[in-house]
Amino acid sequence: MSTVINFRDITKMYQMGAEEVHALRGVTLNINRNEYVAIMGPSGSGKSTMMNIIGCLDTPTSGLYELNNVNVSEMNDNQLARIRNKEIGFVFQTFNLLARSDVLHNVELPLIYGGYNSGDRKKLAMEAIEKTGLGDRAHHKPNELSGGQRQRVAIARALVTKPSILLADEPTGNLDSKTGEEIMGLFDLLHKQGNTIILVTHEEDIAMHAYRRVKIRDGHIESDEPVTNRKIVAHPPLATA
């Protein structure tokens, strides 16, 4: 199985005034293609810093990070932006949709930044929208959608460039429990279709949907083990919220 994420002795230190804050202290981690991994940790554990480095939103102070066998540890901002656009699909708790744009345009955005022509953009965006069960909502605005449908739009946008990984940060945090379970069912379906999913959460209940759970504490990996009591939910009927 091929390695998608290779962390070797990753450290991250921030200077806060006169104080040095060590957010990550020599983290080594491998994630393979088509794995479904939950990264957990309390506030201040280094979980968010780790997510930012995985997502190429930040760079490590030291250590090696290879994404799809490319060393991204020392890339500049422009290089990181290109990698992010091509290799990583982000799903955030707050959806981050453009309120005045319809679903189709919201999903097209990464393709616009990637320089795709209009015809290819629409074709790829509609494929991603259909995959998340929103084919009949392509021309609706976000305020015409439920919370679950908005998160599906965000997932479609994350899928549209066919990225190496889907990186989901607390993806059910703004949803009620029933809708959250439907979204987790969708992630399960996407994983079964071959996507590599990294789920960042502080909720044990949500982490139980993954197949592997990595716990971070005080900048170290505290545990890395299979999820033995994995939570299985029905795949959502894709045409509904």
Contacts in CASP RR format, 6 or more apart in sequence:
PFRMAT RR
TARGET T0000
AUTHOR 0000-0000-0000
METHOD contacts of the structure
MODEL  1
MSTVINFRDITKMYQMGAEEVHALRGVTLNINRNEYVAIMGPSGSGKSTM
MNIIGCLDTPTSGLYELNNVNVSEMNDNQLARIRNKEIGFVFQTFNLLAR
SDVLHNVELPLIYGGYNSGDRKKLAMEAIEKTGLGDRAHHKPNELSGGQR
QRVAIARALVTKPSILLADEPTGNLDSKTGEEIMGLFDLLHKQGNTIILV
THEEDIAMHAYRRVKIRDGHIESDEPVTNRKIVAHPPLATA
1 32 0 8 1.000
1 33 0 8 1.000
1 34 0 8 1.000
2 32 0 8 1.000
2 33 0 8 1.000
3 30 0 8 1.000
3 31 0 8 1.000
3 32 0 8 1.000
3 33 0 8 1.000
3 66 0 8 1.000
3 69 0 8 1.000
4 31 0 8 1.000
4 32 0 8 1.000
4 33 0 8 1.000
4 35 0 8 1.000
4 67 0 8 1.000
4 68 0 8 1.000
4 164 0 8 1.000
4 165 0 8 1.000
4 196 0 8 1.000
5 29 0 8 1.000
5 30 0 8 1.000
5 31 0 8 1.000
5 54 0 8 1.000
5 65 0 8 1.000
5 66 0 8 1.000
5 67 0 8 1.000
5 165 0 8 1.000
5 198 0 8 1.000
6 29 0 8 1.000
6 30 0 8 1.000
6 64 0 8 1.000
6 65 0 8 1.000
6 66 0 8 1.000
6 67 0 8 1.000
6 69 0 8 1.000
7 27 0 8 1.000
7 28 0 8 1.000
7 29 0 8 1.000
7 30 0 8 1.000
7 53 0 8 1.000
7 64 0 8 1.000
7 65 0 8 1.000
8 28 0 8 1.000
8 63 0 8 1.000
8 64 0 8 1.000
8 65 0 8 1.000
9 26 0 8 1.000
9 27 0 8 1.000
9 28 0 8 1.000
9 62 0 8 1.000
9 63 0 8 1.000
9 64 0 8 1.000
10 24 0 8 1.000
10 26 0 8 1.000
10 27 0 8 1.000
10 28 0 8 1.000
10 29 0 8 1.000
10 50 0 8 1.000
10 53 0 8 1.000
10 60 0 8 1.000
10 62 0 8 1.000
10 63 0 8 1.000
10 64 0 8 1.000
10 65 0 8 1.000
11 22 0 8 1.000
11 24 0 8 1.000
11 25 0 8 1.000
11 26 0 8 1.000
11 27 0 8 1.000
11 60 0 8 1.000
11 61 0 8 1.000
11 62 0 8 1.000
11 63 0 8 1.000
12 22 0 8 1.000
12 23 0 8 1.000
12 24 0 8 1.000
12 49 0 8 1.000
12 53 0 8 1.000
12 58 0 8 1.000
12 60 0 8 1.000
12 61 0 8 1.000
13 20 0 8 1.000
13 21 0 8 1.000
13 22 0 8 1.000
13 23 0 8 1.000
13 61 0 8 1.000
14 20 0 8 1.000
14 21 0 8 1.000
14 23 0 8 1.000
15 21 0 8 1.000
22 219 0 8 1.000
23 44 0 8 1.000
23 46 0 8 1.000
23 49 0 8 1.000
23 219 0 8 1.000
24 46 0 8 1.000
24 49 0 8 1.000
24 50 0 8 1.000
24 53 0 8 1.000
24 60 0 8 1.000
24 219 0 8 1.000
25 218 0 8 1.000
25 219 0 8 1.000
25 220 0 8 1.000
26 63 0 8 1.000
26 219 0 8 1.000
26 220 0 8 1.000
27 50 0 8 1.000
27 216 0 8 1.000
27 219 0 8 1.000
27 220 0 8 1.000
27 221 0 8 1.000
28 221 0 8 1.000
29 214 0 8 1.000
29 221 0 8 1.000
29 224 0 8 1.000
31 37 0 8 1.000
31 165 0 8 1.000
31 196 0 8 1.000
31 198 0 8 1.000
32 196 0 8 1.000
33 164 0 8 1.000
33 196 0 8 1.000
34 191 0 8 1.000
34 194 0 8 1.000
34 195 0 8 1.000
34 196 0 8 1.000
35 196 0 8 1.000
35 197 0 8 1.000
35 211 0 8 1.000
35 212 0 8 1.000
36 187 0 8 1.000
36 188 0 8 1.000
36 191 0 8 1.000
36 196 0 8 1.000
36 197 0 8 1.000
36 199 0 8 1.000
36 209 0 8 1.000
36 210 0 8 1.000
36 211 0 8 1.000
36 212 0 8 1.000
37 197 0 8 1.000
37 198 0 8 1.000
37 199 0 8 1.000
37 210 0 8 1.000
37 211 0 8 1.000
37 212 0 8 1.000
37 213 0 8 1.000
37 214 0 8 1.000
38 199 0 8 1.000
38 200 0 8 1.000
38 201 0 8 1.000
38 206 0 8 1.000
38 207 0 8 1.000
38 208 0 8 1.000
38 209 0 8 1.000
38 210 0 8 1.000
38 212 0 8 1.000
38 213 0 8 1.000
38 214 0 8 1.000
38 227 0 8 1.000
39 47 0 8 1.000
39 50 0 8 1.000
39 51 0 8 1.000
39 198 0 8 1.000
39 199 0 8 1.000
39 200 0 8 1.000
39 201 0 8 1.000
39 214 0 8 1.000
39 216 0 8 1.000
40 47 0 8 1.000
40 201 0 8 1.000
40 202 0 8 1.000
40 204 0 8 1.000
40 207 0 8 1.000
40 213 0 8 1.000
40 214 0 8 1.000
40 215 0 8 1.000
40 216 0 8 1.000
41 47 0 8 1.000
41 202 0 8 1.000
41 215 0 8 1.000
41 216 0 8 1.000
41 217 0 8 1.000
42 202 0 8 1.000
42 217 0 8 1.000
43 202 0 8 1.000
45 216 0 8 1.000
45 217 0 8 1.000
45 218 0 8 1.000
45 219 0 8 1.000
46 216 0 8 1.000
46 219 0 8 1.000
47 200 0 8 1.000
47 202 0 8 1.000
47 216 0 8 1.000
48 200 0 8 1.000
49 58 0 8 1.000
49 219 0 8 1.000
50 216 0 8 1.000
51 167 0 8 1.000
51 169 0 8 1.000
51 198 0 8 1.000
51 200 0 8 1.000
52 58 0 8 1.000
53 59 0 8 1.000
53 60 0 8 1.000
53 65 0 8 1.000
54 65 0 8 1.000
54 88 0 8 1.000
54 165 0 8 1.000
54 167 0 8 1.000
54 198 0 8 1.000
55 84 0 8 1.000
55 88 0 8 1.000
55 90 0 8 1.000
55 167 0 8 1.000
56 67 0 8 1.000
56 72 0 8 1.000
56 75 0 8 1.000
56 80 0 8 1.000
56 83 0 8 1.000
56 84 0 8 1.000
56 87 0 8 1.000
56 88 0 8 1.000
57 80 0 8 1.000
57 84 0 8 1.000
59 72 0 8 1.000
59 73 0 8 1.000
59 74 0 8 1.000
59 75 0 8 1.000
59 80 0 8 1.000
60 73 0 8 1.000
63 73 0 8 1.000
64 71 0 8 1.000
64 73 0 8 1.000
65 71 0 8 1.000
65 72 0 8 1.000
65 73 0 8 1.000
66 72 0 8 1.000
66 73 0 8 1.000
67 83 0 8 1.000
67 87 0 8 1.000
67 164 0 8 1.000
68 87 0 8 1.000
68 164 0 8 1.000
70 83 0 8 1.000
72 79 0 8 1.000
72 80 0 8 1.000
72 83 0 8 1.000
75 83 0 8 1.000
84 90 0 8 1.000
85 110 0 8 1.000
85 113 0 8 1.000
85 114 0 8 1.000
85 161 0 8 1.000
86 114 0 8 1.000
86 161 0 8 1.000
86 163 0 8 1.000
87 163 0 8 1.000
87 164 0 8 1.000
87 165 0 8 1.000
88 163 0 8 1.000
88 164 0 8 1.000
88 165 0 8 1.000
88 167 0 8 1.000
89 110 0 8 1.000
89 157 0 8 1.000
89 158 0 8 1.000
89 159 0 8 1.000
89 161 0 8 1.000
89 163 0 8 1.000
89 165 0 8 1.000
89 166 0 8 1.000
89 167 0 8 1.000
90 158 0 8 1.000
90 167 0 8 1.000
90 168 0 8 1.000
90 169 0 8 1.000
91 151 0 8 1.000
91 154 0 8 1.000
91 155 0 8 1.000
91 158 0 8 1.000
91 166 0 8 1.000
91 167 0 8 1.000
91 168 0 8 1.000
91 169 0 8 1.000
91 171 0 8 1.000
92 154 0 8 1.000
92 169 0 8 1.000
92 170 0 8 1.000
92 171 0 8 1.000
93 169 0 8 1.000
93 170 0 8 1.000
93 171 0 8 1.000
93 172 0 8 1.000
93 173 0 8 1.000
93 174 0 8 1.000
94 174 0 8 1.000
95 142 0 8 1.000
95 147 0 8 1.000
95 150 0 8 1.000
95 151 0 8 1.000
95 153 0 8 1.000
95 154 0 8 1.000
95 174 0 8 1.000
96 154 0 8 1.000
97 106 0 8 1.000
97 142 0 8 1.000
97 150 0 8 1.000
97 153 0 8 1.000
97 154 0 8 1.000
98 105 0 8 1.000
98 106 0 8 1.000
98 109 0 8 1.000
98 142 0 8 1.000
99 141 0 8 1.000
99 142 0 8 1.000
99 143 0 8 1.000
100 141 0 8 1.000
101 141 0 8 1.000
102 138 0 8 1.000
102 139 0 8 1.000
102 140 0 8 1.000
102 141 0 8 1.000
103 129 0 8 1.000
103 134 0 8 1.000
103 137 0 8 1.000
103 138 0 8 1.000
103 139 0 8 1.000
103 140 0 8 1.000
103 141 0 8 1.000
103 142 0 8 1.000
103 145 0 8 1.000
103 153 0 8 1.000
103 156 0 8 1.000
104 122 0 8 1.000
104 125 0 8 1.000
104 126 0 8 1.000
104 129 0 8 1.000
104 138 0 8 1.000
104 139 0 8 1.000
106 142 0 8 1.000
106 153 0 8 1.000
106 157 0 8 1.000
107 125 0 8 1.000
107 128 0 8 1.000
107 129 0 8 1.000
107 153 0 8 1.000
107 156 0 8 1.000
107 157 0 8 1.000
107 160 0 8 1.000
108 121 0 8 1.000
108 122 0 8 1.000
108 125 0 8 1.000
108 160 0 8 1.000
109 157 0 8 1.000
110 157 0 8 1.000
110 160 0 8 1.000
110 161 0 8 1.000
111 120 0 8 1.000
111 121 0 8 1.000
111 124 0 8 1.000
111 125 0 8 1.000
111 160 0 8 1.000
111 161 0 8 1.000
112 121 0 8 1.000
114 161 0 8 1.000
116 124 0 8 1.000
124 160 0 8 1.000
124 161 0 8 1.000
125 156 0 8 1.000
125 160 0 8 1.000
126 135 0 8 1.000
126 138 0 8 1.000
127 160 0 8 1.000
128 156 0 8 1.000
128 157 0 8 1.000
128 159 0 8 1.000
128 160 0 8 1.000
129 135 0 8 1.000
129 137 0 8 1.000
129 138 0 8 1.000
129 153 0 8 1.000
129 156 0 8 1.000
131 156 0 8 1.000
131 159 0 8 1.000
131 190 0 8 1.000
131 193 0 8 1.000
132 152 0 8 1.000
132 153 0 8 1.000
132 155 0 8 1.000
132 156 0 8 1.000
132 159 0 8 1.000
132 186 0 8 1.000
132 238 0 8 1.000
133 152 0 8 1.000
133 238 0 8 1.000
133 239 0 8 1.000
134 149 0 8 1.000
134 152 0 8 1.000
134 153 0 8 1.000
134 156 0 8 1.000
135 239 0 8 1.000
136 239 0 8 1.000
137 144 0 8 1.000
137 145 0 8 1.000
137 149 0 8 1.000
142 150 0 8 1.000
142 153 0 8 1.000
145 153 0 8 1.000
146 179 0 8 1.000
146 241 0 8 1.000
147 174 0 8 1.000
147 175 0 8 1.000
147 179 0 8 1.000
147 241 0 8 1.000
148 175 0 8 1.000
148 179 0 8 1.000
148 180 0 8 1.000
148 182 0 8 1.000
148 183 0 8 1.000
148 241 0 8 1.000
149 241 0 8 1.000
151 171 0 8 1.000
151 172 0 8 1.000
151 174 0 8 1.000
151 175 0 8 1.000
151 179 0 8 1.000
151 183 0 8 1.000
152 183 0 8 1.000
152 186 0 8 1.000
155 166 0 8 1.000
155 171 0 8 1.000
155 183 0 8 1.000
155 186 0 8 1.000
155 187 0 8 1.000
155 190 0 8 1.000
158 166 0 8 1.000
158 167 0 8 1.000
158 168 0 8 1.000
159 166 0 8 1.000
159 190 0 8 1.000
159 195 0 8 1.000
164 196 0 8 1.000
165 196 0 8 1.000
165 197 0 8 1.000
165 198 0 8 1.000
166 187 0 8 1.000
166 190 0 8 1.000
166 195 0 8 1.000
166 196 0 8 1.000
166 197 0 8 1.000
166 198 0 8 1.000
167 198 0 8 1.000
167 200 0 8 1.000
168 187 0 8 1.000
168 197 0 8 1.000
168 198 0 8 1.000
168 199 0 8 1.000
168 200 0 8 1.000
169 200 0 8 1.000
170 200 0 8 1.000
170 201 0 8 1.000
170 202 0 8 1.000
170 203 0 8 1.000
171 183 0 8 1.000
171 187 0 8 1.000
171 199 0 8 1.000
172 179 0 8 1.000
172 180 0 8 1.000
172 183 0 8 1.000
172 184 0 8 1.000
172 203 0 8 1.000
172 206 0 8 1.000
173 180 0 8 1.000
175 183 0 8 1.000
179 241 0 8 1.000
181 233 0 8 1.000
182 233 0 8 1.000
182 236 0 8 1.000
182 241 0 8 1.000
183 236 0 8 1.000
184 206 0 8 1.000
184 209 0 8 1.000
184 231 0 8 1.000
184 233 0 8 1.000
185 209 0 8 1.000
185 233 0 8 1.000
185 234 0 8 1.000
185 235 0 8 1.000
185 236 0 8 1.000
186 235 0 8 1.000
186 236 0 8 1.000
186 238 0 8 1.000
187 197 0 8 1.000
187 199 0 8 1.000
187 209 0 8 1.000
188 209 0 8 1.000
188 232 0 8 1.000
188 233 0 8 1.000
188 235 0 8 1.000
189 235 0 8 1.000
189 236 0 8 1.000
190 197 0 8 1.000
191 197 0 8 1.000
197 210 0 8 1.000
199 206 0 8 1.000
199 207 0 8 1.000
199 209 0 8 1.000
199 210 0 8 1.000
201 207 0 8 1.000
205 231 0 8 1.000
207 213 0 8 1.000
207 227 0 8 1.000
208 227 0 8 1.000
208 229 0 8 1.000
208 230 0 8 1.000
208 231 0 8 1.000
209 230 0 8 1.000
209 231 0 8 1.000
209 233 0 8 1.000
210 227 0 8 1.000
210 230 0 8 1.000
211 226 0 8 1.000
211 227 0 8 1.000
211 230 0 8 1.000
212 224 0 8 1.000
212 225 0 8 1.000
212 226 0 8 1.000
212 227 0 8 1.000
213 223 0 8 1.000
213 224 0 8 1.000
213 225 0 8 1.000
213 226 0 8 1.000
213 227 0 8 1.000
214 221 0 8 1.000
214 223 0 8 1.000
214 224 0 8 1.000
215 221 0 8 1.000
215 222 0 8 1.000
215 223 0 8 1.000
215 224 0 8 1.000
216 222 0 8 1.000
END
